[in-house]
Structures are given as C-alpha cells and as structure tokens.
Amino acid sequence: MGTPRVVNTSPGDQTDPHVSGEWVVYTNQPVRDVSEIRYHHLTTGADLPLPTGGWLDSLADIQGHQVVFTRTSPTDATNHVYRFDVGMGGVAQEIAPRPGTDRRTATVGGHTVAWQDVAISPSALSPEIHVYNQDTLALTRLTADASVDRTPAVSEDGRAVVWSKCATSVDGCDIWAARELSAGYHIRQLTGSEGEETQPDTNGEVVVYVSRAWVHGVLESDIAWTSLEGGEAQRLSLPGTDTNPSISGPLIAFEHWDATSPTPNYDIHLYDLRTRMTYRLTETPASESLSDISYGANGQVRLAWAVRQNGEYNVYAYEFRLPVDCHEAPRTESAQTVCATPGNRQLQGVLQVTHSAGQPVPVSTPISGHGTGVVCVDNGYGGPAATSGWVWLGEGVAVDPHDFAQVPAGVARKVPLQGSRPLSAEARGQEGSTFRVRFYGSLVCEVAAQDATFQPTEVRQGEELRSERLSIQYARVGGSRYFVRLGDEAGIAWR
C-alpha cells in the first residue's frame, strides 16, 4: 500500500526531516559536538553531507533543489541563515549577511526565504520575522513589536508567509499571514481570542495550525485551518491530541496521540481537504514526530518523519499515491477474478498472519466503506501454509477453518461492507504457518500514470472524517492589518 524508505538509521541522532519531491533533508548529529545537514535522494538512495566548514548546521528546510538552514558559529554561538543547491553542490552561501543579527528557523518557498531574528529587538525573547526575496535581493522585516514572533512557514510559490505571534513565550498565540504584493507585503491577523493557535503552515491558499481550545467543555489540541483571506475556520474532531501539521497541495499531515494503543504514542495521520478522508500511515509502538509532506499533481505523496529507537532518533520516509478518481467496480466480477487480477481495485487493507508458539493472537486493521468488498486469503504466503484459521470483518466471520480445509491454497469471497469495521485474522496449525489476507473495497480507483517506483496496488485508501466549524470571528470582521514596503529592513508598518 506504499513504499517505506529508510533515510538514515546510523549511530547518533537524525532529526527534523523535511521533504520536497524526491529529496529529504535532515539534521545529523553523530556525536554531541558535531551537527550537519544531510540530503537524501529517495529514488537512488544517495545520502550526502552538506559541507559545514567547521560550523554547526541544523534546522534545514527544502523546496525543489533549494535548501536553507541555520549555521551556528562555534566561537560566539551566533546563528546565520545559509542556502545550498542539492542539484549543483559546492558550498553553502550566507543569505543577506548583516552585522549584529541572530537568525534561526529558516524556511523556503519559491523565491522567498523567511526566518526569525532574535537579535533585532532589545530582548532575545521578542524575535522578529524577516523575509528575503531571492529575485530582487530585498530583505524585508515583517514584524516590529514586543510580541514573540516565531515558526514562520512559506508557501511553495513563495508569495505567502505565515507565523505565530504570541504575547509571551508560552501563551497568547495567534496566527498571522503576509501576502506578497508588487510593492510590499499585506499583513493580517487570522485568529483571535478563541484559543491558542501555533505551528502554522500554508499551501498559499490555506493556513493549517494547531488550535488549543475548550471544545464542548474539554480542552482539545486539534488540527485547524482557514483561508489566508480570513473567514470560517475548520477543525478535525479527532479524540486526543493532534500536533505539528504540515500541508502540501490539498493534503495535511500531522501527528495524532493514540491513547487506545497498548503503548500510547504519536502516529502519523493524513487528511485530504478535497475528499474529507483521513489516512493512518503509521501504527507502531514508538512515536513518530517532526513529519513533513510533499504532494505531486499526479497523486504522488511523500512524507518524512523521525522516530526514537534504542535511545536514538532515526529518519524514515514513506511514498504512495492517492486515487485521483474512483467509481463503482463492475458487479459481474467474481471474487476469484478480483483476487487474481485486482488491477486498480480499491485495496483497503493487508494482513500477514503467522501462528506463533502459545495461544494464537489475532491481528487486525481498520476497514471502512459501503457496498460489497472482496476478501482474499493467500495461504502459505511468506511461509508454510496454515492448516486452519479465521478471518473476521467486524463481528462477522468471513473465512473459517472449514474454508481452509475445502480450499487449502486460499479463499476468495465477497462480503458486505457496513461502514467502519476491523478486519481481523488468526492462523492455526503448526508453529510458523502463515497466510496473507487482502481486502478490496467496492471501488475502482484510477491513479495517474505509474512509474517504475510505484505499483497499482500502492494506492492508499482512507476513511471519511467530517470537520467541524470553529467559532472564529476575528479574521471575518477584519482583525489587525498593516502594510510593509518591499525592502524595508526597519519594520515600519502603516496601518
């Protein structure tokens, strides 16, 4: 259902991955006093260090071939923003150097690089947001106040910047946005006093962020989004804590705390704004974190995240395609035909079931849909064939021990779909015997032209999740607005 990739699991910590197309950049810290940026090509597997020149490099972002990152001086601990081209190589170049600056958390999109500078204001606790136009070489200061302006993000076309403006380092946070115009930047406040809003990202039309607010009497941390022009905001009504959203095209990736897991942890989820479908991408005992997403027009999706394993952080990536068009499958197809030649039939779940020593333990995965699905049991897939076993959809039995006795090689059967149900299976027989379960939904989903990396079965399916309106009045009635001229480094704003 997708292609997992190991980006880097070498000794030390690999953290803060960002992805754009086939490239992933991340911070590598093999030992305490060494910090470098590495760039990894997902197709070829090439993984190279960016020359540090003896400095400490961290917090990289990438868009296309452009990499921007923070470079820290080992002598005076000041921070500078550098850029590097993964296609051209060479050495990194500092962006718009100025004396007396301390720049951090750079982000890039199109011709625009944004960062926060903690040395501009009298207090390092009040960083300001700056943007640099790589075409005109104009440096512009977007904020000039006593607030804590932080976590900037730039849209892929470079024409929008979003950030979080907080009253203090811990609270009073709202989302602000800057739109690029020919003469400068139109800046507006998008959220108000309805909650704490942080961690924004934007695709140039929508800003997504974390909203921490009281909802129906419960303090929730949810993923929310609104238009860059202001207006109604929406939130995902998932139980539990959601954090660290990133957006590319119509897709929002985020981390969701699964309190129902035997070992509660964060897993990576995906939400499609077009279809209102959610996708759970990881289901492991460890917490995945610091995710980033890249979406291609052909439905190709790539994500990267870090996970702590054996006391160290490692970076992984995951690739798949989303369907671009789905329609009802022909009713004349037999279950045997679907299992033998599924084509672009909607693959909703796969289970690999093995009988281990001791009491048999079922495995399961969630299934969602309506109509008629097809369950396929491939007995002996990956090992010795099982002599007996069970497959359930919800509480109903789809395949039982009698079926294994009648058709030892496997079973193909149509079953009714009734909304969201767990698909579960259990192997019986000798230790080590195994079978695979494939479950196909009622739809045929067409995808864009495949390439050598992707196969038709690597189409991810999800379940529908409706969003809820947030009671945000601030952006709708105007909020705070001002304009800053292009190239104004003083940050003088006209209201």
C-alpha positions as CSV (number, residue, x, y, z in Angstrom):
1,M,0.0,0.0,0.0
2,G,3.1,2.2,-0.1
3,T,6.8,2.2,-0.2
4,P,8.6,2.7,3.1
5,R,12.1,4.1,2.9
6,V,15.0,4.1,5.4
7,V,16.6,7.5,5.2
8,N,19.2,7.2,8.0
9,T,19.5,4.9,11.0
10,S,23.2,5.3,11.6
11,P,24.6,5.9,15.1
12,G,23.7,9.3,16.7
13,D,20.5,11.3,16.2
14,Q,18.9,12.1,12.9
15,T,16.1,14.6,13.3
16,D,13.9,17.4,11.8
17,P,13.4,15.9,8.3
18,H,11.8,17.9,5.5
19,V,10.8,16.6,2.1
20,S,10.3,18.1,-1.4
21,G,9.8,15.8,-4.3
22,E,12.5,13.1,-4.2
23,W,14.7,15.0,-1.7
24,V,14.8,14.7,2.1
25,V,17.0,17.0,4.2
26,Y,17.6,16.4,7.9
27,T,19.9,17.3,10.8
28,N,22.5,14.6,11.6
29,Q,24.3,14.7,14.9
30,P,26.6,11.6,15.1
31,V,28.2,12.9,18.3
32,R,27.5,15.7,20.7
33,D,29.7,18.4,19.2
34,V,29.0,17.7,15.6
35,S,25.9,18.8,13.7
36,E,25.5,18.7,10.0
37,I,22.8,18.8,7.3
38,R,22.4,15.7,5.0
39,Y,20.4,15.5,1.9
40,H,19.0,12.2,0.7
41,H,17.6,11.2,-2.7
42,L,14.6,8.8,-2.2
43,T,14.9,7.1,-5.6
44,T,18.7,6.5,-5.8
45,G,19.3,6.2,-2.0
46,A,22.2,8.7,-2.3
47,D,22.8,10.3,1.1
48,L,25.3,13.1,1.3
49,P,26.6,15.6,3.9
50,L,26.5,19.3,3.3
51,P,30.0,20.7,4.0
52,T,29.9,22.5,7.3
53,G,33.2,24.4,7.2
54,G,33.7,23.6,10.9
55,W,30.4,25.2,11.9
56,L,27.3,23.6,13.4
57,D,24.4,23.2,11.0
58,S,20.8,22.4,11.9
59,L,17.1,23.0,11.2
60,A,17.0,22.7,7.4
61,D,14.1,23.2,5.0
62,I,13.9,22.3,1.3
63,Q,11.8,23.3,-1.7
64,G,12.8,21.9,-5.1
65,H,16.6,21.9,-5.1
66,Q,16.8,24.8,-2.6
67,V,18.0,24.0,1.0
68,V,18.1,26.7,3.7
69,F,19.3,26.1,7.2
70,T,20.7,27.6,10.4
71,R,24.5,27.7,10.7
72,T,25.9,28.4,14.2
73,S,29.3,29.8,14.9
74,P,31.4,27.5,17.2
75,T,33.1,30.6,18.7
76,D,30.4,33.1,19.6
77,A,27.3,30.9,19.2
78,T,25.6,33.4,16.8
79,N,23.3,32.0,14.2
80,H,23.1,32.7,10.4
81,V,20.9,31.6,7.6
82,Y,22.6,29.8,4.7
83,R,21.4,28.3,1.4
84,F,22.5,25.3,-0.7
85,D,21.5,23.8,-4.0
86,V,21.4,20.0,-3.9
87,G,21.5,19.9,-7.7
88,M,24.6,22.0,-8.1
89,G,26.5,21.0,-4.9
90,G,29.5,23.2,-3.9
91,V,29.5,25.2,-0.7
92,A,26.6,26.9,1.1
93,Q,26.3,30.7,0.9
94,E,25.0,33.0,3.6
95,I,21.8,34.9,2.8
96,A,21.8,38.7,3.1
97,P,24.5,38.9,5.8
98,R,24.1,41.8,8.3
99,P,26.1,42.7,11.4
100,G,24.5,42.1,14.8
101,T,21.9,39.5,13.7
102,D,21.0,36.2,15.2
103,R,18.8,34.3,12.6
104,R,17.1,31.0,13.1
105,T,14.4,28.6,11.8
106,A,14.7,29.4,8.1
107,T,12.1,28.2,5.7
108,V,11.9,28.4,1.9
109,G,9.3,28.5,-0.9
110,G,9.8,29.7,-4.4
111,H,11.9,32.9,-4.4
112,T,11.2,33.6,-0.7
113,V,13.2,32.7,2.4
114,A,11.8,33.6,5.8
115,W,13.3,33.4,9.3
116,Q,13.2,34.8,12.8
117,D,15.9,37.1,14.2
118,V,16.3,37.2,18.0
119,A,18.9,40.0,18.0
120,I,16.9,42.8,16.4
121,S,14.8,43.8,19.4
122,P,16.2,44.7,22.8
123,S,15.2,41.4,24.2
124,A,16.0,38.0,22.7
125,L,12.6,36.9,24.0
126,S,11.0,39.0,21.2
127,P,12.2,37.6,17.9
128,E,11.0,39.3,14.6
129,I,10.1,37.8,11.3
130,H,12.1,38.7,8.2
131,V,11.7,37.6,4.5
132,Y,14.3,37.7,1.7
133,N,13.4,37.9,-2.0
134,Q,16.0,35.9,-3.9
135,D,15.0,37.5,-7.2
136,T,15.2,41.2,-6.1
137,L,17.6,40.6,-3.2
138,A,15.3,42.7,-1.0
139,L,15.3,42.0,2.8
140,T,12.0,43.0,4.5
141,R,11.2,43.0,8.2
142,L,7.5,41.9,8.6
143,T,7.2,42.5,12.4
144,A,8.3,45.2,14.8
145,D,6.7,44.8,18.2
146,A,7.3,43.3,21.7
147,S,5.5,40.0,20.8
148,V,7.1,36.7,20.3
149,D,7.0,36.1,16.5
150,R,8.2,32.6,15.6
151,T,7.8,29.4,13.5
152,P,7.5,31.1,10.0
153,A,6.4,29.0,7.0
154,V,6.5,29.9,3.3
155,S,4.1,28.6,0.6
156,E,5.7,26.7,-2.3
157,D,5.2,29.6,-4.7
158,G,6.9,32.0,-2.2
159,R,4.0,34.5,-2.2
160,A,2.7,33.8,1.3
161,V,4.3,33.7,4.7
162,V,2.6,32.6,8.0
163,W,3.8,32.6,11.5
164,S,2.7,32.5,15.2
165,K,2.6,35.7,17.2
166,C,2.5,35.2,21.0
167,A,2.1,37.6,23.9
168,T,4.7,35.6,25.9
169,S,6.9,32.6,25.2
170,V,4.1,30.3,26.4
171,D,0.7,31.8,25.7
172,G,-1.4,34.4,23.9
173,C,-0.6,33.0,20.5
174,D,-2.4,33.8,17.2
175,I,-1.7,33.1,13.5
176,W,-0.6,35.9,11.2
177,A,-0.1,35.9,7.5
178,A,1.7,38.1,4.9
179,R,0.7,38.2,1.2
180,E,3.3,39.4,-1.3
181,L,2.2,42.3,-3.5
182,S,4.2,44.2,-6.1
183,A,5.3,47.0,-3.7
184,G,5.5,45.0,-0.4
185,Y,3.5,42.8,2.0
186,H,-0.1,43.0,3.2
187,I,-0.1,41.6,6.7
188,R,-3.2,40.5,8.6
189,Q,-4.2,38.6,11.8
190,L,-6.1,35.4,11.1
191,T,-7.1,34.2,14.6
192,G,-8.1,35.8,17.8
193,S,-9.0,35.0,21.4
194,E,-10.9,31.8,20.8
195,G,-7.8,29.7,21.8
196,E,-4.1,29.2,21.5
197,E,-3.0,28.9,17.8
198,T,0.5,27.8,17.0
199,Q,2.7,25.8,14.5
200,P,1.3,27.2,11.2
201,D,2.0,26.0,7.6
202,T,0.5,27.1,4.3
203,N,0.0,25.9,0.7
204,G,-0.6,29.5,-0.4
205,E,-4.4,29.3,-0.1
206,V,-5.0,27.7,3.3
207,V,-3.1,28.0,6.6
208,V,-3.2,25.0,8.8
209,Y,-2.3,25.2,12.5
210,V,-2.7,23.7,16.0
211,S,-5.7,25.1,17.9
212,R,-5.7,24.5,21.6
213,A,-9.1,25.5,23.0
214,W,-12.1,24.4,25.1
215,V,-14.5,22.4,22.9
216,H,-17.7,21.1,24.4
217,G,-16.2,21.5,27.9
218,V,-13.0,19.6,27.1
219,L,-9.6,21.2,26.5
220,E,-8.6,19.9,23.0
221,S,-5.5,20.2,20.9
222,D,-6.7,19.9,17.3
223,I,-5.6,20.5,13.7
224,A,-7.5,23.5,12.3
225,W,-7.3,25.5,9.1
226,T,-8.7,28.6,7.5
227,S,-8.3,30.7,4.3
228,L,-5.4,33.1,4.1
229,E,-8.1,35.7,3.3
230,G,-9.8,35.0,6.6
231,G,-13.3,33.6,7.2
232,E,-14.6,30.4,8.7
233,A,-12.1,28.0,10.2
234,Q,-12.5,24.2,10.4
235,R,-11.0,21.7,12.8
236,L,-10.6,17.9,12.8
237,S,-12.7,16.4,15.6
238,L,-10.4,13.5,16.5
239,P,-10.3,12.4,20.1
240,G,-6.9,13.0,21.7
241,T,-4.0,15.4,21.0
242,D,-3.0,16.4,17.5
243,T,0.1,18.4,16.7
244,N,2.8,19.5,14.2
245,P,0.7,19.9,11.0
246,S,2.3,20.4,7.5
247,I,0.4,21.0,4.3
248,S,1.2,20.4,0.6
249,G,-1.4,20.9,-2.0
250,P,-4.7,19.6,-0.6
251,L,-3.1,17.3,2.0
252,I,-2.4,17.9,5.7
253,A,0.0,15.6,7.6
254,F,0.0,15.6,11.4
255,E,0.8,13.7,14.5
256,H,-2.0,12.1,16.5
257,W,-1.7,10.8,20.0
258,D,-3.3,7.3,20.1
259,A,-4.5,6.8,23.7
260,T,-6.1,3.5,22.8
261,S,-2.8,1.8,21.8
262,P,-1.4,-0.7,24.2
263,T,1.6,1.7,24.3
264,P,0.1,5.2,23.8
265,N,2.2,7.1,21.3
266,Y,2.1,9.6,18.3
267,D,1.3,8.2,14.9
268,I,1.3,10.0,11.5
269,H,-2.1,10.7,10.0
270,L,-3.1,12.4,6.8
271,Y,-6.2,14.4,5.9
272,D,-7.4,15.2,2.3
273,L,-9.2,18.6,2.2
274,R,-10.9,17.6,-1.1
275,T,-12.4,14.3,-0.1
276,R,-12.5,14.7,3.8
277,M,-10.7,11.4,4.0
278,T,-8.2,10.5,6.8
279,Y,-5.4,8.1,6.4
280,R,-3.4,6.5,9.3
281,L,0.1,6.0,8.0
282,T,1.9,4.5,11.0
283,E,0.9,2.1,13.7
284,T,4.0,1.3,15.8
285,P,4.9,1.1,19.5
286,A,7.1,4.2,19.1
287,S,6.2,7.8,18.5
288,E,6.7,9.3,15.0
289,S,7.5,13.0,15.1
290,L,8.5,16.1,13.1
291,S,6.7,15.0,9.9
292,D,6.7,16.8,6.6
293,I,4.8,16.2,3.4
294,S,5.3,16.7,-0.4
295,Y,2.4,16.2,-2.8
296,G,2.7,15.9,-6.6
297,A,0.0,16.8,-9.1
298,N,-0.1,13.1,-10.2
299,G,-1.3,12.0,-6.8
300,Q,2.2,11.0,-5.6
301,V,2.7,11.6,-1.9
302,R,6.0,11.6,0.1
303,L,6.4,12.0,3.8
304,A,9.3,12.0,6.2
305,W,9.5,11.7,9.9
306,A,11.8,10.9,12.8
307,V,11.3,8.1,15.4
308,R,13.2,7.3,18.6
309,Q,14.7,3.8,18.5
310,N,17.1,2.3,21.1
311,G,17.7,5.7,22.6
312,E,18.5,7.5,19.3
313,Y,16.4,9.3,16.6
314,N,16.3,7.9,13.1
315,V,14.7,9.3,9.9
316,Y,12.3,7.4,7.6
317,A,10.2,8.3,4.6
318,Y,7.1,6.8,3.0
319,E,5.8,7.1,-0.5
320,F,2.4,6.2,-2.1
321,R,-0.2,7.5,-4.5
322,L,-3.7,8.7,-3.7
323,P,-6.5,7.9,-6.2
324,V,-7.5,10.8,-8.5
325,D,-10.8,9.2,-9.5
326,C,-12.9,6.4,-8.0
327,H,-16.0,4.7,-9.3
328,E,-18.1,1.6,-8.5
329,A,-16.5,-1.7,-9.6
330,P,-18.4,-3.9,-12.0
331,R,-20.8,-6.2,-10.2
332,T,-20.2,-9.0,-12.6
333,E,-16.7,-9.6,-11.4
334,S,-16.3,-12.8,-9.3
335,A,-14.4,-12.8,-6.1
336,Q,-11.9,-15.2,-7.7
337,T,-11.3,-12.7,-10.6
338,V,-10.8,-9.8,-8.2
339,C,-8.2,-11.8,-6.1
340,A,-6.3,-13.0,-9.2
341,T,-6.3,-9.7,-11.2
342,P,-7.3,-6.8,-8.9
343,G,-5.9,-4.1,-11.2
344,N,-6.9,-0.7,-9.7
345,R,-9.5,-2.2,-7.4
346,Q,-9.5,-0.3,-4.0
347,L,-7.1,-2.1,-1.7
348,Q,-8.2,-1.3,1.8
349,G,-6.1,-3.5,4.0
350,V,-3.4,-6.2,4.1
351,L,-2.7,-8.6,7.0
352,Q,0.2,-11.0,7.2
353,V,-0.8,-13.7,9.8
354,T,1.6,-16.2,11.4
355,H,0.9,-18.8,14.0
356,S,3.4,-18.4,16.8
357,A,4.1,-20.6,19.8
358,G,1.5,-20.4,22.5
359,Q,-2.1,-19.1,22.3
360,P,-3.0,-17.7,18.8
361,V,-3.1,-13.9,18.7
362,P,-5.3,-12.2,16.1
363,V,-4.0,-9.3,14.0
364,S,-6.3,-6.5,12.6
365,T,-6.5,-3.3,10.6
366,P,-9.4,-0.9,10.2
367,I,-11.7,-1.1,7.1
368,S,-14.3,1.5,6.0
369,G,-16.8,1.6,3.2
370,H,-20.2,0.6,1.8
371,G,-21.3,-1.9,-0.9
372,T,-19.6,-5.2,-1.5
373,G,-16.0,-6.0,-0.7
374,V,-13.8,-9.0,-1.5
375,V,-11.6,-10.8,1.0
376,C,-8.7,-12.8,-0.5
377,V,-6.7,-15.4,1.6
378,D,-3.4,-16.3,0.1
379,N,-2.5,-19.4,2.2
380,G,1.3,-20.1,2.6
381,Y,2.2,-16.6,1.5
382,G,5.6,-15.9,3.2
383,G,6.0,-19.4,4.8
384,P,4.4,-22.8,5.3
385,A,0.6,-22.9,4.6
386,A,-1.7,-22.8,7.6
387,T,-4.0,-25.8,8.1
388,S,-6.7,-23.7,9.8
389,G,-7.5,-20.2,10.5
390,W,-10.2,-17.4,10.9
391,V,-10.9,-14.1,9.1
392,W,-13.4,-11.7,10.6
393,L,-14.9,-8.4,9.4
394,G,-16.2,-6.7,12.5
395,E,-18.1,-9.4,14.4
396,G,-19.0,-11.4,11.3
397,V,-17.0,-14.5,10.1
398,A,-15.7,-14.1,6.6
399,V,-13.5,-17.2,6.5
400,D,-13.5,-20.2,8.9
401,P,-11.5,-23.4,9.4
402,H,-13.9,-25.3,7.1
403,D,-12.9,-23.0,4.2
404,F,-9.2,-23.8,4.8
405,A,-10.0,-27.5,4.6
406,Q,-12.0,-27.1,1.4
407,V,-9.6,-24.8,-0.5
408,P,-6.1,-25.2,1.1
409,A,-4.4,-22.8,-1.4
410,G,-6.6,-19.9,-0.4
411,V,-10.1,-18.4,-0.4
412,A,-11.8,-15.7,-2.4
413,R,-15.1,-14.4,-1.1
414,K,-17.5,-11.4,-1.4
415,V,-18.6,-9.8,1.9
416,P,-20.9,-6.8,2.6
417,L,-19.3,-3.6,3.8
418,Q,-21.2,-1.8,6.6
419,G,-19.3,1.4,7.5
420,S,-16.2,1.2,9.7
421,R,-15.2,-2.3,10.9
422,P,-11.9,-4.0,11.9
423,L,-10.6,-6.7,9.6
424,S,-9.0,-9.4,11.8
425,A,-7.4,-12.7,11.2
426,E,-5.8,-15.6,13.2
427,A,-3.7,-18.5,11.9
428,R,-4.0,-22.1,13.3
429,G,-1.9,-25.2,12.7
430,Q,1.8,-25.8,13.1
431,E,4.1,-23.2,14.5
432,G,5.3,-20.8,11.8
433,S,2.4,-21.5,9.4
434,T,1.2,-18.3,7.7
435,F,-1.2,-16.7,5.3
436,R,-1.9,-13.3,3.8
437,V,-5.3,-11.5,3.8
438,R,-6.1,-8.8,1.2
439,F,-9.3,-6.9,1.4
440,Y,-10.6,-5.0,-1.6
441,G,-13.4,-2.4,-1.4
442,S,-16.3,-1.7,-3.7
443,L,-14.5,1.0,-5.8
444,V,-12.0,1.0,-8.7
445,C,-9.7,4.0,-8.2
446,E,-7.7,5.3,-11.1
447,V,-4.4,6.9,-10.4
448,A,-2.0,9.0,-12.6
449,A,0.4,7.2,-14.9
450,Q,2.7,4.9,-12.8
451,D,6.4,4.9,-12.9
452,A,9.0,2.2,-12.0
453,T,8.8,3.1,-8.3
454,F,5.1,2.7,-7.8
455,Q,2.7,-0.2,-8.5
456,P,-1.1,0.0,-8.9
457,T,-1.6,-1.7,-5.5
458,E,0.3,1.1,-3.8
459,V,-2.8,3.3,-3.6
460,R,-3.7,4.3,-0.1
461,Q,-7.3,4.3,0.9
462,G,-8.8,6.2,3.9
463,E,-12.0,6.7,5.9
464,E,-14.2,9.8,5.8
465,L,-14.0,12.2,8.7
466,R,-16.0,15.4,8.7
467,S,-14.6,18.6,10.1
468,E,-16.3,21.0,12.5
469,R,-16.5,24.8,12.3
470,L,-14.5,26.8,14.8
471,S,-16.1,29.9,16.3
472,I,-13.5,32.3,14.9
473,Q,-14.8,35.9,14.4
474,Y,-11.5,37.8,14.3
475,A,-10.5,37.3,10.7
476,R,-14.1,37.6,9.5
477,V,-14.6,41.1,10.9
478,G,-11.2,42.3,9.9
479,G,-8.6,41.8,12.6
480,S,-5.4,43.7,12.7
481,R,-3.8,44.6,9.3
482,Y,-0.9,46.6,8.0
483,F,1.4,47.0,5.0
484,V,5.2,46.9,4.8
485,R,7.1,48.2,1.8
486,L,9.4,45.7,0.0
487,G,12.9,46.1,1.2
488,D,12.0,47.9,4.5
489,E,14.5,46.5,7.0
490,A,13.4,48.7,9.8
491,G,10.0,47.1,10.1
492,I,8.0,50.3,10.0
493,A,4.3,49.4,9.5
494,W,1.5,51.6,8.1
495,R,-1.9,50.6,9.5
